[in-house]
Amino acid sequence: MSDVFNADPNQQRVDGKLFRLTFGCWQYRWTVETTVFGNCSGFDNLSCAIGNIAEDLPGGGWGARVVMTDAAGDELECDTEDDDVEEWLNKHLISAEIIGFVDRRKEAA
């Protein structure tokens, strides 16, 4: 990892953590970014990030659809079927990364 950022927990109370999450099924992938604000750390951040994504998906809590693509550009339409969307996302999460921080004060201005 060439880019080192300051993971000062006091600073993170003000800033939001920008997450990049990748979900997968076979060779298909779907990558999405979301911001988590608040005084939490570790897996609590990840749970919040997944919750944000679930809320933003069309279809809400049940029966949401996600379109994943493979390296050739072929698409796979995934339906969460009978699973709660957050549960489905948790089952298909293959990568999670904090890629930066967002200053809430600047975002509000």
C-alpha angles and dihedrals in degrees: 000000000000099000112072118190131189109259093191105162091211091057092046090063088068099034129062120233114238109218129195110201125187122199123192146190117183106317094336123103139189120192124192136170127218137167124234119201126189144065101296135112143195118005091356087070091050092049090051091049092052090046090053091052093047091052092050096052118100109250095042120218099356134032099014119162128224126188114212125188134205130217091273091054095252114147133226117195110211123198118198086219112183096350126101105253094241091051091049092049091049091053092051100041110121102162137023125179137169102225100177150323132269121210106227091202092057092044091055093050 
